[in-house]
């Protein structure tokens, strides 16, 4: 977790870890420097106007740049939610906050030569009484887990994910271990404007949301990640075990592993928003269409 006062250019680490409870949810998280010289991840939570906001950012951009980018994004994002009036619809508030954060990172990079080309991933979960809003830029992820199963996950904005969609790669596991797996197709603060991917989703009491950077999800195959994240009903146990497991895997692979950061959110109530049968059907057809298109592309690649 990082903090920065208004008159500083560089972040200062401090040990505060998100942990708390509202009538909607309980949550906890951690960040770990891993095998790197500095922690370029940043996370935050805030609660304002009935909106519970969680965000994780993974910065990039050379010495100091990654730290500044992720911190600037998180600070601007949370400030934006604090500032916006309650009458503003949550979807609009999310879009405004992300645009504010993107502009802040971009303008800081343009103003300081040493910070040129810095950027950050951004993953955001906003929960109100009606629904959950998930938005992301880059390859940090949000998972929604229910009864030990993945029912929703963001899709990475990365070069290997684009290759996967084009059937150039055979599986997500191949994409995870690909040598270009860390190359993003989209990031916050690189351009003056950014187009995040956003979803409005329902939730049930007992659902678990997980926000994490690639330092967490990329350390082992996804089935193992899901098993780890659902291994206990206790948030504190899952957070502690995940940090220990990722560190152990990183050390076994040489000790040069990435920063790893995660927030876990367990829901205590059901959302008022319920997806209609038609909406669920449309989503199902889109998934089937994507699978059929992928299989056709894959067959063509194999015949070449």
ABEGO torsion letter per residue (X at the ends): XBBBBAABABBBBBABBBBBBBAABBBBBBBBAEABABBABBBBBBBBGGBBBBBBBBBBGEBGAAAAAAAAAAAAAAAAAAABBAABBAAAAAAAAAAAAAAAAAAAAAABAAABGBBBBBBBBBBBAABBBBBBBEABBBBBBBGGBBABBBBBBBAAAAAAAAGABABAAAAAABAAAABBABBBGABABBBBBBBBBBBBBGBBBBBBBAAAAAABBAAAAAAAAAABABAAAAAAAAAAAAAAAAAAAGGABBBBBBBBBBBABBBABBBBAAAAAAAAAAAAAAAAAAAAAAAAAAAX
